[in-house]
Amino acid sequence: MFKSFKFPYLRNFNLIIPLLGLLFFGCSKDDDGSVSNSFYAGALKSTTISNLVGTWSIFEAESDGNRVSVPPTTQDCGRDFFSFSTENRYSEFLFTSSSCVPETNNYNVDLLNGVVTLTNQFGQKEELVITELTSEILNFRAQFDIDEDGVLDILTFYARRYSPPAEMDIYSSTFIHNNTVEYLDKIQMSWEPYKGYNQFSRYEIYRNAGDCDKTNAELIATLNSPDQGFFIDENPAINSNLCYYFRIYTDQGLLGESEMVSVDTGRLEVSSVTVSEPVVGSESIGLNWSKYSGRYFSHYEVTARNYQSGSGYGYQEVTIATVDDVDTLEYIDNDPPYFANPVYSVHVIDIFGNKSLGTIEGANSWQTNFIRNGLLELDFIRKLAIDPDETIIYLYGRESGTQELNIIRYNYNTHSIEATSDLPPSAHTDVDMKVIASEEGKEILFAQGSSINVYEATSLNFKYEMRVVGLFPSFDDLAYLNDNVWVFTDSDDVFTCSRNGKDLNLIDSEIHFNEHQSSNNYQIIALDNNQVLVGHSNEPNSLRFTIDINGFLTDRNTVPIPILSDWKKETFYNANQSYIINLVEGQIYSTTGYAVIDSFSEPNFSYGISNDGNRIFGSENDPNAIDLLSSMHEKKAYAYNRANQALEQYETKGYPHFIFENHLGQLISISSGLLRPRLDFGMPSPDFFIEIVD
């Protein structure tokens, strides 16, 4: 019967069972095997719960007149003991090891006529018969089958008031942060629940944000259940590092206090939400998603990216919107991003800035079949030429989805491609693509080495390959003056020609610089009065030539103006103010006195000048940036006004790469919807467009 209970005296009695066996050997029980009458005889019917309340330990046990001492369980832990409480509860504390962590059992108590009935959680009952009770002594009988003959023996136990030794703190050292995978969605602290023998009072949880200084920690929770072994911080302070410590109290006061435990909030994981397939409209994208069910919600972040999965250079994700209400589960993007077929996701951001990581296509993200009106489906742009008389720009680049580079005629006023060349150039050099109006009409000229492809400007139909008759120069640059006079350079000479359709007939030639530059990129700048400058970025001076009415090179002079352009042309002439501007060095030179007449340091990256020569256009976007995401790029265009020395700023829809003023006086930018260093740099998704800035 006693085997269903773990009373302290039973375990101790096991220590002397061999002795009792000797004592009981030969003893006989009542003939009918009943011990009921003798078991209940002499019960102290005046016993009350208030008399029993307190802590007791059994010092002796007796059976059939044989009385033995019950020793302490261990020298370190002291004696097993039990207690009665005013709440009619019986608790026993059994030391099973030298760790002094007691095994605890609890029972409900009923008292009637000196008989205590103990009931465990399973409804099993056992009786104790009180025979003597004073302020210091508690004697009682219990039944136990000592000799295992199937018949209960009556045992008498002699207990005394007992004060357990000071309880050991075995709890504060178990206070930890649960940072295994299953707990990374929350801040959960855990510890070993109290199993001691004093009356439990409370757990206290303290928190400090940042420096793990206990003196600055605040009490954030008081827990009154001894069985609770964890605490979840549902309302944490917002900090990258939180520190917690723990106190445990009993009726004896503070039992233990833990060390500070640090929690790196940046390691918390945020569960994803499920996104429904977007609803794609003509100029909008509609999104719906499931409600976030986790902790520490800050906001939903609606994003679009230019890739489906994985990672790579140029892979980018941009924030479309933030939604602060956890119950708002839809968003309509009426201003979709400027790149083709964006992949939309909805992330959850917690109060610590952690983002949900789910990007599973068809669950957390969706690619849309959407391209904004005005978006150029070009992966990159190698060359461009601005029409001086129309809202037309000619672009040479790779069409998305192909490996072919081609020339397109684009109307940035109507956002339409008006023509594509029927015969793409077979090669490209560092010579700029040119828009030239001559006796042959308006044409697009595209250098091919020793020849030049000629296209009709409106249709971009290939006309022919233009060459110098009898010569095979590798063109570095070309310029058309007037009256059918054309000027060319190669790595050695400057020469003039007249043109008859596809034939260039040599008029004159002359060696330009004595030192041959292996990098080529000799540049021609046409001035007024049939004059040209010829220079190279490695030459400190330029050569000025005058071409007479017959096309001959005359009046050769060396002038102290460097032409610092290489493959990217950055030296220009302004006829209205008769100056040469070097964007690379920020200097402006007079073409009358050939001296520096002005300098500038802004914008940091300049692209060109206004028609009247008063403004210099540029941006802060570094074309040589290696790490795009950490470099300074912004959606702004700048114009430095030379007249008042003010830097004018313009908001743009995209990141400017080239800014110019057209024939209408409008400020135009070739922009990208995402970060990219240069026009000729490839990206996972087309994102070029042309915007009117001002």
FENRA-V978556 format. One line per field, one symbol per residue. ss: DSSP state (h for helix, s for strand, l for the rest). A space follows every 50 residues. Layout:
ss = ???
This chain:
ss = lhhhlllhhhhhhhhhhhhhhhhhlllllllllllhhhhhllllllllhh hhlssssssssssllssssllllslllsllssssllllssssssslllll lsssssssssssllssssslllllssssssssslllssssssssllllll llsssssssssllllllllllhhhlsslllhhhllllsssllllllllls sssssssssllllhhhlssssssllllllsssllllllllssssssssss llssssslllsssshhhlllllllslllssllllssssslllllllssss ssssslllllllllllsssssssllllllsssslllllllllssssssss llllslllllslllsssllllllllslssssssssslllllssssssssl llllsssssssllllssssslllllllllllllsssssllssssssslll lssssslllllsssssssllllllllsssslllllsssslllssssssss llssssssssslllllllllllssssllllsssssllllllsssssslll llssssssslllllllllllssssllllssssllllsssslllllssssl llllssssslllllsssssllllllllhhhlllllssssssllllsssss slllssssssslllllsssssslllllllllllllllsssssll
